Amino acid sequence: MKHSLYLRLLVSASLILLICLGAIGFSINKAFVKTQQQVLDKRLQSSVYTLLAVTSFVDGQLQVSDWLLDPKLDTPDSGSYAQIIGINQDFIWKSGFLSQVLPIKQPLATGEKRFQLDQINGKSFYSFMMTVAWDDEDGKEHQYVVQAIEDLASYHQHLVQFQHRIIVWLVSLGLALLLIQAAVLYWGLLPIRQVAEQVRQIEHGKQANLSGYYPPELSILTNGINKMIASQHRQLERYRNSLGDLAHSLKTPLAILRGLDPNPELQTQVDRMADIVNYQLQRAATAGQSVLPEAIYLSPLIQKITSALGKVYRDKRIKLTLNIKTNSFFYGDKDDIMELLGNLLDNAFKWCQSQVAVDITVISEQLQICISDDGAGIPKEKIEAVLIRGGRADEHISGHGIGLAMVKYIVESYQGRLDITQSDWGGAKICVNLTGGVD
């Protein structure tokens, strides 16, 4: 599957951008979670220290003063709680809205501190605890675990809200960056599109070479293409001049040979020599094809050729059927396609009884030209013979047998394909596949 350079770069850059934004989002979320954990740890420690500041041991009993207590401990749905438990797990004190005492999973030594995650009735609690000791009037030591507790529901809610905001911001930023990236890539690749469009104009014969200013990275390419086009034009001109000189120099000797002897056999051989010379000259001419062939529109060419052949074979009253898209074109040399169509159509008009059809289809930049007739057709055993120079399907019909050989050579020179089958009328159907298209 073919994809444009712009699409490839856009998709690749977009994937990299998405990966980077994902990594950024993951890092921000991880940093936020870590920061929230640290804030929670410090808040719980602060709550424990505040609770210790308002707790005293009087007459063998712990007493907690409310006047300096954290107000969140007495606020409904605040998610903050506290409790003090004796070292023997006997209950001493809890804040007003703590529904039940959280158990101490493992005993702590005096002065030991611990963060702990608890799960009670499907709810998550996170706590900070430490063990402290008070001496009574008799000097006896009493140990208690002081614990500040945080309901993680609000913590998770804040975390989800933050993650949602991060996702919204990253998606918005990603879309903005994608649009900017698409615009930058479009602007950056604009010179390449301009080169491609100018090459297309050259192919269609609308301009002779590449023009305009291009960045240094492309100027080497455009200058090289212009030099190559100029060189090919000069080479093609030399070929044409040489061929013209050769054709002119052979014209007089062949005319003299025709006048020396009226022998029909000699005249036939002279005519054949002339055709063979033309064939070889055409072979040499195709070696000078342009590096950037033009787009030759087929409809007007076929109309011109069939119009001329209709006059030549007017006595046969041929019914011509054309199935051609007016904007179908062939990439190559105009003389080549004229020679190819001329030979095929001339054969069809010559051999048909009364009907000739021309069908042109285009599939995936492949041009298929099919010419059918209702004549006697070409037997399978003679197909190879008619494609050889000098071979003819019927020796009683005038001609020198190089038309289809010329067609075969032109098709092969364009890496095309030539097929000879039977038409729906029982005559010959000759199809050639070449590079072309539809505008």
C-alpha positions as CSV (number, residue, x, y, z in Angstrom):
1,M,0.0,0.0,0.0
2,K,1.3,3.4,-1.0
3,H,1.3,6.3,1.5
4,S,2.4,9.8,1.0
5,L,5.5,11.1,2.6
6,Y,3.4,13.7,4.5
7,L,1.1,11.0,5.9
8,R,4.1,8.9,7.0
9,L,5.8,11.8,8.7
10,L,2.6,12.9,10.3
11,V,1.7,9.4,11.6
12,S,5.2,8.8,12.9
13,A,5.5,12.2,14.6
14,S,2.0,11.8,16.1
15,L,2.9,8.4,17.5
16,I,6.0,9.9,19.1
17,L,4.0,12.8,20.4
18,L,1.4,10.4,21.9
19,I,4.1,8.3,23.6
20,C,5.7,11.4,25.0
21,L,2.4,12.8,26.3
22,G,1.6,9.4,27.8
23,A,5.0,9.4,29.5
24,I,4.5,12.9,30.8
25,G,1.0,12.1,32.1
26,F,2.3,9.0,33.8
27,S,5.2,10.9,35.4
28,I,3.0,13.8,36.6
29,N,0.5,11.3,38.1
30,K,3.2,9.4,39.8
31,A,4.8,12.6,41.2
32,F,1.3,13.8,42.3
33,V,0.6,10.5,44.1
34,K,4.0,10.6,45.8
35,T,3.5,14.2,46.9
36,Q,0.0,13.5,48.2
37,Q,1.4,10.6,50.1
38,Q,4.0,12.8,51.7
39,V,1.4,15.5,52.5
40,L,-0.8,12.8,54.1
41,D,2.0,11.4,56.1
42,K,3.0,14.9,57.5
43,R,-0.6,15.8,58.2
44,L,-1.2,12.6,60.2
45,Q,2.1,13.0,62.1
46,S,1.0,16.6,62.9
47,S,-2.4,15.3,64.1
48,V,-0.6,12.9,66.4
49,Y,1.7,15.5,67.8
50,T,-1.3,17.9,68.4
51,L,-3.2,15.1,70.1
52,L,-0.2,14.5,72.4
53,A,-0.1,18.2,73.2
54,V,-3.6,18.1,74.5
55,T,-3.4,14.8,76.3
56,S,-2.2,14.4,79.9
57,F,-2.1,11.7,82.6
58,V,-3.9,12.8,85.7
59,D,-4.8,10.6,88.7
60,G,-3.9,7.5,86.8
61,Q,-6.2,8.4,83.9
62,L,-5.5,9.9,80.4
63,Q,-7.4,13.1,79.8
64,V,-7.8,14.7,76.3
65,S,-8.6,18.4,76.2
66,D,-11.0,19.5,73.5
67,W,-9.9,23.1,73.3
68,L,-6.7,22.6,71.3
69,L,-7.9,19.5,69.4
70,D,-8.0,19.6,65.6
71,P,-11.5,20.8,64.6
72,K,-11.7,18.3,61.8
73,L,-11.9,15.4,64.3
74,D,-15.3,16.7,65.4
75,T,-16.5,17.5,61.9
76,P,-18.9,15.1,60.2
77,D,-17.6,13.4,56.9
78,S,-14.2,15.1,57.3
79,G,-12.5,11.8,56.9
80,S,-10.1,12.6,59.8
81,Y,-10.2,10.6,63.0
82,A,-8.0,9.8,66.0
83,Q,-7.8,7.2,68.8
84,I,-5.7,6.3,71.8
85,I,-5.5,2.7,72.8
86,G,-3.7,1.0,75.7
87,I,-0.8,-1.2,74.9
88,N,-3.0,-4.2,76.0
89,Q,-5.6,-3.2,73.3
90,D,-7.9,-1.8,76.0
91,F,-9.9,1.1,74.6
92,I,-9.1,4.6,76.1
93,W,-10.3,7.4,73.8
94,K,-11.5,8.0,70.2
95,S,-12.7,11.0,68.3
96,G,-16.5,11.6,68.1
97,F,-17.2,10.4,64.6
98,L,-15.0,7.3,64.5
99,S,-17.6,4.5,64.3
100,Q,-15.3,1.8,65.6
101,V,-11.9,1.3,67.1
102,L,-9.2,0.3,64.6
103,P,-7.2,-2.6,65.9
104,I,-3.4,-2.5,66.2
105,K,-2.1,-5.3,64.0
106,Q,1.3,-5.5,65.6
107,P,2.5,-4.2,68.9
108,L,4.9,-1.2,68.9
109,A,7.8,-0.5,71.2
110,T,7.9,2.7,73.1
111,G,8.7,5.6,70.8
112,E,8.2,3.5,67.7
113,K,6.3,5.1,64.8
114,R,4.4,3.3,62.0
115,F,2.3,4.1,59.0
116,Q,-0.4,1.5,58.4
117,L,-3.1,0.7,55.8
118,D,-6.4,-0.8,57.2
119,Q,-9.4,-2.2,55.4
120,I,-12.6,-2.3,57.5
121,N,-16.0,-3.1,56.1
122,G,-14.8,-2.4,52.5
123,K,-13.4,1.0,53.4
124,S,-9.8,1.9,53.3
125,F,-8.1,3.8,56.2
126,Y,-4.5,5.1,56.4
127,S,-3.0,5.9,59.8
128,F,0.0,7.1,61.6
129,M,0.7,5.7,65.1
130,M,3.3,5.9,67.7
131,T,3.7,4.4,71.2
132,V,4.2,6.8,74.1
133,A,4.6,6.1,77.9
134,W,3.4,8.1,80.9
135,D,4.5,7.6,84.5
136,D,1.9,7.8,87.3
137,E,2.4,9.2,90.8
138,D,3.9,5.9,91.9
139,G,6.4,5.9,89.0
140,K,4.7,3.1,87.2
141,E,4.9,3.3,83.4
142,H,1.7,3.2,81.3
143,Q,2.1,2.7,77.5
144,Y,-0.5,3.9,75.0
145,V,-0.7,3.9,71.2
146,V,-1.7,7.3,69.8
147,Q,-3.1,7.0,66.3
148,A,-4.3,9.6,63.7
149,I,-6.5,8.1,61.0
150,E,-7.5,9.3,57.5
151,D,-10.4,7.9,55.4
152,L,-8.9,7.3,51.9
153,A,-12.2,7.9,50.2
154,S,-11.5,11.6,50.0
155,Y,-7.9,11.0,49.1
156,H,-8.9,8.7,46.2
157,Q,-11.6,11.3,45.1
158,H,-9.0,14.1,45.0
159,L,-6.6,11.7,43.1
160,V,-9.3,10.8,40.5
161,Q,-10.2,14.5,40.0
162,F,-6.6,15.4,39.5
163,Q,-6.1,12.5,37.0
164,H,-9.2,13.6,35.1
165,R,-7.9,17.2,34.9
166,I,-4.5,15.9,33.7
167,I,-6.2,13.8,31.0
168,V,-8.3,16.7,29.8
169,W,-5.3,19.0,29.7
170,L,-3.0,16.5,28.0
171,V,-5.7,15.6,25.4
172,S,-6.3,19.3,24.7
173,L,-2.5,19.9,24.5
174,G,-2.1,16.8,22.3
175,L,-4.8,18.0,19.8
176,A,-3.2,21.4,19.7
177,L,0.2,20.0,19.1
178,L,-1.1,17.6,16.4
179,L,-2.6,20.5,14.6
180,I,0.6,22.6,14.9
181,Q,2.6,19.6,13.8
182,A,0.4,18.9,10.8
183,A,0.7,22.6,9.8
184,V,4.5,22.6,10.2
185,L,4.9,19.4,8.2
186,Y,2.7,20.7,5.5
187,W,4.7,23.9,5.3
188,G,8.0,22.0,5.5
189,L,7.0,19.6,2.7
190,L,5.5,22.3,0.5
191,P,8.7,22.5,-1.7
192,I,8.5,18.8,-2.4
193,R,4.9,19.1,-3.4
194,Q,5.8,21.9,-5.7
195,V,8.5,19.8,-7.4
196,A,6.0,16.9,-7.8
197,E,3.4,19.2,-9.3
198,Q,6.0,20.7,-11.7
199,V,7.1,17.2,-12.7
200,R,3.5,16.4,-13.4
201,Q,3.2,19.5,-15.6
202,I,6.3,18.4,-17.5
203,E,4.8,15.0,-18.0
204,H,1.6,16.6,-19.4
205,G,3.7,18.8,-21.7
206,K,2.6,22.1,-20.0
207,Q,6.2,23.2,-19.2
208,A,9.7,22.3,-20.3
209,N,11.6,22.1,-17.0
210,L,11.5,22.8,-13.3
211,S,11.4,26.5,-12.3
212,G,11.3,28.6,-9.1
213,Y,13.4,28.8,-5.9
214,Y,13.9,25.7,-3.8
215,P,15.7,25.1,-0.5
216,P,19.4,24.0,-0.8
217,E,18.4,20.4,0.1
218,L,16.2,20.2,-3.1
219,S,18.0,22.6,-5.4
220,I,20.6,19.9,-6.1
221,L,17.8,17.5,-7.2
222,T,15.9,20.1,-9.2
223,N,19.1,21.3,-11.0
224,G,20.0,17.7,-11.7
225,I,16.6,17.0,-13.2
226,N,16.8,20.1,-15.4
227,K,20.2,19.1,-16.7
228,M,19.0,15.6,-17.4
229,I,15.9,16.9,-19.3
230,A,18.1,19.3,-21.3
231,S,20.6,16.5,-22.1
232,Q,17.8,14.1,-23.1
233,H,16.3,16.8,-25.4
234,R,19.6,17.3,-27.1
235,Q,20.1,13.6,-27.4
236,L,16.7,13.1,-28.9
237,E,17.2,15.9,-31.3
238,R,20.5,14.3,-32.5
239,Y,18.7,11.0,-32.9
240,R,16.0,12.6,-35.0
241,N,18.4,14.5,-37.1
242,S,20.5,11.3,-37.7
243,L,17.4,9.3,-38.6
244,G,16.2,12.0,-40.9
245,D,19.5,12.1,-42.7
246,L,19.5,8.3,-43.0
247,A,16.0,8.1,-44.3
248,H,16.8,10.8,-46.9
249,S,20.0,9.0,-48.0
250,L,18.2,5.7,-48.5
251,K,15.3,7.2,-50.3
252,T,17.1,7.8,-53.6
253,P,18.8,4.4,-53.8
254,L,15.5,2.6,-53.2
255,A,13.8,4.8,-55.9
256,I,16.5,3.9,-58.4
257,L,16.1,0.2,-57.6
258,R,12.3,0.5,-58.2
259,G,13.0,2.0,-61.7
260,L,15.7,-0.4,-62.8
261,D,13.5,-3.5,-63.3
262,P,9.7,-3.8,-63.5
263,N,9.9,-7.3,-62.1
264,P,7.1,-7.6,-59.5
265,E,9.2,-9.9,-57.3
266,L,12.0,-7.3,-57.3
267,Q,9.5,-4.5,-56.5
268,T,8.1,-6.6,-53.7
269,Q,11.5,-7.1,-52.2
270,V,12.3,-3.4,-52.6
271,D,9.1,-2.5,-50.8
272,R,9.9,-4.9,-48.0
273,M,13.4,-3.4,-47.7
274,A,11.8,0.0,-47.3
275,D,9.5,-1.3,-44.6
276,I,12.4,-3.0,-42.8
277,V,14.4,0.2,-42.9
278,N,11.5,2.1,-41.4
279,Y,11.1,-0.6,-38.8
280,Q,14.8,-0.5,-37.8
281,L,14.7,3.3,-37.8
282,Q,11.8,3.2,-35.4
283,R,13.6,0.8,-33.1
284,A,16.5,3.3,-33.0
285,A,14.2,6.2,-32.4
286,T,12.6,4.5,-29.3
287,A,16.0,4.4,-27.7
288,G,15.8,8.2,-27.4
289,Q,12.7,8.3,-25.3
290,S,12.5,11.1,-22.8
291,V,13.3,10.5,-19.2
292,L,10.1,12.3,-18.3
293,P,7.6,11.1,-20.9
294,E,4.6,13.2,-21.7
295,A,1.0,12.3,-21.0
296,I,-0.6,11.6,-24.4
297,Y,-4.4,11.8,-24.4
298,L,-5.7,8.9,-26.4
299,S,-9.2,9.9,-27.4
300,P,-8.2,12.6,-30.0
301,L,-5.5,10.3,-31.4
302,I,-7.9,7.4,-31.9
303,Q,-10.5,9.7,-33.4
304,K,-7.9,11.0,-35.9
305,I,-6.6,7.5,-36.9
306,T,-10.1,6.0,-37.2
307,S,-11.3,8.9,-39.2
308,A,-8.5,8.4,-41.7
309,L,-9.0,4.6,-41.9
310,G,-12.7,5.1,-42.4
311,K,-12.0,6.9,-45.6
312,V,-9.5,4.3,-46.8
313,Y,-11.9,1.4,-46.1
314,R,-15.2,3.3,-46.9
315,D,-16.4,0.5,-49.2
316,K,-16.6,-1.9,-46.2
317,R,-19.1,0.4,-44.4
318,I,-17.4,-0.5,-41.0
319,K,-19.4,0.1,-37.8
320,L,-16.9,1.5,-35.3
321,T,-17.6,1.2,-31.5
322,L,-15.5,3.4,-29.2
323,N,-15.5,2.9,-25.4
324,I,-12.9,5.5,-24.4
325,K,-12.8,7.9,-21.5
326,T,-11.9,11.3,-22.9
327,N,-9.4,12.0,-20.2
328,S,-7.5,8.7,-20.4
329,F,-3.8,9.1,-21.3
330,F,-0.6,7.2,-22.1
331,Y,2.8,8.0,-20.6
332,G,5.4,8.0,-23.4
333,D,6.4,9.2,-26.8
334,K,3.6,10.4,-29.1
335,D,5.2,8.7,-32.2
336,D,5.3,5.4,-30.4
337,I,1.6,5.4,-29.4
338,M,0.7,6.7,-32.9
339,E,2.6,3.8,-34.5
340,L,1.1,1.3,-32.1
341,L,-2.5,2.4,-32.6
342,G,-2.0,2.9,-36.3
343,N,-0.8,-0.7,-36.8
344,L,-3.5,-2.2,-34.6
345,L,-6.4,-0.2,-36.1
346,D,-5.2,-0.7,-39.6
347,N,-5.1,-4.5,-39.1
348,A,-8.6,-4.4,-37.6
349,F,-10.0,-2.4,-40.4
350,K,-8.2,-4.5,-43.0
351,W,-9.3,-7.9,-41.6
352,C,-12.8,-7.1,-40.3
353,Q,-16.1,-7.9,-42.0
354,S,-18.0,-4.9,-40.8
355,Q,-17.3,-4.2,-37.1
356,V,-14.4,-2.9,-35.1
357,A,-14.4,-2.0,-31.4
358,V,-11.9,0.0,-29.3
359,D,-12.1,-0.4,-25.5
360,I,-9.8,1.4,-23.1
361,T,-9.8,0.8,-19.4
362,V,-7.5,2.1,-16.6
363,I,-6.8,0.0,-13.5
364,S,-4.1,1.1,-10.9
365,E,-2.2,3.2,-13.4
366,Q,-2.3,0.5,-16.0
367,L,-3.8,1.4,-19.3
368,Q,-5.4,-1.5,-21.3
369,I,-6.2,-0.9,-25.0
370,C,-8.2,-3.6,-26.7
371,I,-9.1,-3.6,-30.4
372,S,-11.5,-6.2,-31.6
373,D,-12.9,-7.1,-35.1
374,D,-15.3,-9.5,-36.6
375,G,-12.9,-10.9,-39.1
376,A,-11.5,-14.4,-39.5
377,G,-9.3,-14.0,-36.4
378,I,-5.8,-15.3,-35.8
379,P,-5.4,-19.0,-35.2
380,K,-3.5,-19.9,-32.0
381,E,-0.8,-21.7,-33.9
382,K,-0.1,-18.6,-35.9
383,I,0.0,-16.0,-33.1
384,E,3.8,-16.4,-32.5
385,A,4.4,-16.2,-36.3
386,V,2.5,-12.9,-36.8
387,L,4.6,-11.3,-34.0
388,I,7.8,-12.1,-35.8
389,R,9.1,-9.5,-38.4
390,G,7.9,-10.7,-41.8
391,G,5.3,-13.1,-40.5
392,R,1.7,-13.0,-41.8
393,A,-1.4,-14.9,-40.9
394,D,-2.6,-14.9,-44.6
395,E,0.0,-14.8,-47.3
396,H,-2.6,-13.8,-49.9
397,I,-3.2,-10.4,-48.3
398,S,-0.8,-7.7,-49.2
399,G,1.6,-6.5,-46.7
400,H,5.1,-7.2,-45.4
401,G,4.3,-8.6,-41.9
402,I,6.1,-6.1,-39.7
403,G,3.0,-4.3,-38.2
404,L,2.4,-6.6,-35.2
405,A,6.2,-7.1,-34.7
406,M,6.5,-3.3,-34.5
407,V,3.6,-3.3,-32.0
408,K,5.3,-6.0,-29.9
409,Y,8.6,-4.2,-29.9
410,I,7.0,-0.9,-28.7
411,V,5.0,-2.6,-26.0
412,E,8.1,-4.4,-24.7
413,S,10.1,-1.2,-24.8
414,Y,7.6,0.2,-22.2
415,Q,7.6,-3.0,-20.1
416,G,4.0,-3.6,-21.2
417,R,2.2,-6.8,-22.2
418,L,0.6,-7.8,-25.5
419,D,-2.2,-10.4,-25.7
420,I,-3.9,-11.8,-28.8
421,T,-7.2,-13.7,-28.2
422,Q,-10.6,-14.2,-29.9
423,S,-13.2,-11.4,-29.9
424,D,-16.9,-11.8,-29.0
425,W,-17.6,-11.7,-32.8
426,G,-15.1,-14.5,-33.5
427,G,-12.4,-12.3,-35.0
428,A,-9.2,-11.1,-33.4
429,K,-8.9,-9.2,-30.1
430,I,-5.6,-7.6,-29.4
431,C,-5.0,-6.1,-26.0
432,V,-1.9,-4.1,-24.9
433,N,-1.2,-3.0,-21.3
434,L,0.9,0.1,-20.8
435,T,1.5,2.7,-18.1
436,G,-1.1,5.3,-18.2
437,G,-4.1,6.7,-16.3
438,V,-7.1,8.9,-16.1
439,D,-7.1,12.6,-15.1
